Amino acid sequence: MHTPTPAGTAAVALTLSLLLTACASVPQQTLEQRLSDSVAERTGHTLARIDAAAVEARLSALLATPLDRDTALRVALTANPMFQAEFATLGVAAADYHAALVLPNPVLEAELLRPSGGGRPAWDFGLTQSVMALLTRPTRRAIAESTLAARESEALERVLASMLAVEHAWVDAVADAEIAAVLATAVEVTAAGVDTAEALYEVGNLPRIHLVREQRLDAHTRLRAARAQAQAYASREALVRLLGLREHGAHVALPERLPPPPTPPAGLDDLERQALASSLELAAREAEVVAAARAARLAEGTALLPHLELGFKAERERSGDWELGPAVEFALPVFDQGQGHTTRSLAVLEQHRAAWWQSAVVLRSQVRVASRELEWAERDATLAQETLLPLAGELLELTVRDWNAMLAGPFELLEARRGQLDMAVETLEARRRHWQALLDVEQLMRGARPAGSAIQPSNEPVAGGRGKGH
């Protein structure tokens, strides 16, 4: 039987290290495809790498007609660089995953000693490789996989949060533009009231107090209209920002009216269970708990021997002879026996467990609030659309009839018209609220948080380790 030499043993160890290292990587393209598939599954929209040359042509086609909700999302997914940045985030996660598993490079040491009195120099060579890095690699791989799963969930939820922000901005932009148009019409009505009051006052048929009332109402309506116009401009710009548009911002056309919200998705009766089952934040928190638990076990297992290296050493004597043999290096646990690192790992595990539990508590509460808000918003929108607005219209018609029969004065007619416009604004606000409540519920069913509560990325490393070489 052939007995391997120390040099052959070192070569075998190095070859094994290279083979294990080659299997450590997760291609970034794989992570990007997972993200794209998950976005499509949860939203029906496509998030993919976009060639810069194709962006202009695609935007021109999408902006050719007034933006509806789906078109606004497609524009944002095409033009907003923050969506593309999530692919880069996954690239960082893939790099961290690789770095957590790749084995440390072998260490080559060389010494050349020349005698002070002259003569042949002495050579000393050493080649060592971390053994603990090999022994702990399966555990570190499991930690890295759990952490990578958490990063993927966080990236997906950030994409969904950005899409929800676009949807909310679209609703606000359309609703605010429509409200500004209604109040502009209201200014015309109050101006007509002032003209009528001034004419009657000049001929002595109207007390001054009535003229002042009309003037005050007109000034207040103009103030409301100016504020609404400013708000509509700000909402439009907010939408343009979230769409990621620059020179195309002026070409964004909005619908003249905010359409009624779509039918709520099925399964609202079981919303809490669905939200918990599909929650990306809970999935990320659970993966972090698993990673922290594995890191704690790794810390306990390597507390007394965090550093162990084996290798090969060759020394050439001045006589010209070579001395060959294996080499070992490890740390003696005299002062540091790993208590601090073990305690820290257990504390990190406790933090992640608490974060997971609190996330579940907060999510359940948000589901209840969102469900109740949708119920109330739908009720209010229905009341405004089917009762308040028709009654205001009927009151105007009856007032016009009385005006024609000379049973009502001009101010009663103007008041009825102003009341109709006020109910139109109330109806639009109720519809906006209904839209926003529905969007938040849909977001929960997608597995993400509602508006204003996006997931925050963790700062924990991909894999835990202690000591040189791992």
Secondary structure by P-SEA (a helix, b strand, c coil): cccccaaaaaaaaaaaaaaaaaaccccaaaaaaaaaaaaaaccccccccccccaaaaaaaaaacccccaaaaaaaaacccaaaaaaaaaaaaaaaaaaaacccccbbbbbbbbbbccccbbbbbbbbbbbaaaaaaaaaaaaaaaaaaaaaaaaaaaaaaaaaaaaaaaaaaaaaaaaaaaaaaaaaaaaaaaaaaaaaaaaaccccaaaaaaaaaaaaaaaaaaaaaaaaaaaaaaaaaaaaccccccccbbbbccccccccccccccaaaaaaaaacaaaaaaaaaaaaaaaaaaaaaaaccccbbbbbbbbbbccccbbbbbbbbbbbccccccaaaaaaaaaaaaaaaaaaaaaaaaaaaaaaaaaaaaaaaaaaaaaaaaccaaaaaaaaaaaaaaaaaaccccaaaaaaaaaaaaaaaaaaaaaaaaaaaaaaaaaaaaaccccccccbbbbcccccccccccc
